[in-house]
Amino acid sequence: MTIASKIKVQREAKRYSQEFMAARLNITQPSYSRLESGFTKPDLEKLKVIAQVLEINILHFIATD
């Protein structure tokens, strides 16, 4: 599972919208959509914020299945 798909699964589990996540990351919804689709990759700082917003450990995103 890719980082992008892990982010999407966790966001959907929390029932957060892409708009909500984009606002927390201080980016636009289209930029967030590209991140979640795997077209762009989050840097470490964005990944930390995503993990905080989703209330999960950042290691969840980088651990292999």
Secondary structure, DSSP 8 states (H G I E B T S, - for coil): --HHHHHHHHHHHHT--HHHHHHHHTS-HHHHHHHHHTSS---HHHHHHHHHHHTS-THHHHS--
